Amino acid sequence: MPRPWPSGPLDAAQRAFDLLTCPPAPLAFDGRGFTGLPPRLLPLDELKKTLIADRTPRPVRDTCGGSWWSAPAGTARPGCSPPPG
C-alpha cells in the first residue's frame, strides 16, 4: 500500500525530492559549465550532498542552489497532484 502524501510543506518537499532521485531515471543536474561542480550530469541527491558540503565554496552554492531546489519545491507546491507511488 502506498504511503500517504505528507501534509506538511517541508515533509512534502523532502518526499518529492526522494521520489525524484529514485531509479530507474533519477533527475539529474548538468554540472558542466558551473565552476566548482564535476563536469557531468549529477543525480539530485549527489548535487545536494555537494552543495551542502563545507568544502563547496559559497559562490558555487549561490549559483546552483536555486536550480536544484526548484525541482522538489515545484513538485510539492499546493495544487499539484502527488506523484503516483
C-alpha positions in Angstrom: 0.0 0.0 0.0 1.4 3.4 -1.0 2.3 5.8 1.8 0.0 8.8 2.1 1.3 12.1 0.8 2.8 14.3 3.7 0.6 17.2 4.8 3.4 19.5 5.9 5.2 21.5 3.3 8.8 20.5 4.3 7.9 16.8 4.5 6.2 17.1 1.1 9.3 18.7 -0.4 11.5 16.0 1.1 9.2 13.3 -0.2 9.1 14.9 -3.7 12.9 15.1 -3.6 13.2 11.4 -2.6 10.9 10.4 -5.5 12.9 12.5 -8.0 16.1 10.6 -7.0 14.7 7.1 -7.4 15.6 4.7 -10.1 15.2 3.9 -12.9 15.7 7.5 -14.0 16.7 9.9 -11.2 16.5 13.5 -12.1 20.0 15.0 -12.8 21.6 18.4 -12.9 24.1 19.3 -15.6 27.2 20.4 -13.7 29.1 21.3 -16.9 29.6 25.0 -17.1 29.4 25.5 -13.3 32.8 26.2 -11.8 33.3 24.1 -8.7 31.0 21.2 -9.8 32.0 18.0 -11.5 31.6 18.5 -15.3 28.9 15.8 -15.8 25.3 15.0 -15.0 24.8 14.8 -11.2 21.9 13.0 -9.7 20.0 15.4 -7.5 20.9 13.6 -4.3 24.6 13.8 -5.2 24.2 17.5 -6.1 22.5 18.1 -2.7 25.5 16.5 -0.9 27.9 18.6 -2.9 26.2 21.9 -2.3 25.8 21.4 1.5 29.4 20.2 1.9 31.6 22.5 3.9 34.3 22.3 1.1 31.9 23.7 -1.5 32.6 27.5 -1.9 29.7 29.9 -1.2 29.7 31.2 -4.9 29.0 27.7 -6.2 26.2 27.2 -3.8 24.7 30.6 -4.7 24.9 29.9 -8.4 23.4 26.4 -8.3 21.2 26.4 -5.2 18.0 27.7 -6.9 18.3 25.4 -9.8 18.5 22.1 -7.9 15.9 23.2 -5.2 13.3 24.2 -7.8 12.6 20.6 -8.8 11.3 19.3 -5.5 9.8 22.6 -4.4 7.9 22.9 -7.6 6.6 19.3 -7.3 5.4 19.9 -3.7 3.7 23.2 -4.3 -0.1 23.4 -3.4 -2.4 22.4 -6.1 -0.2 19.7 -7.7 -1.2 16.1 -7.6 1.3 14.0 -5.8 3.4 11.6 -7.9 1.9 8.1 -8.0 3.5 5.6 -5.8 
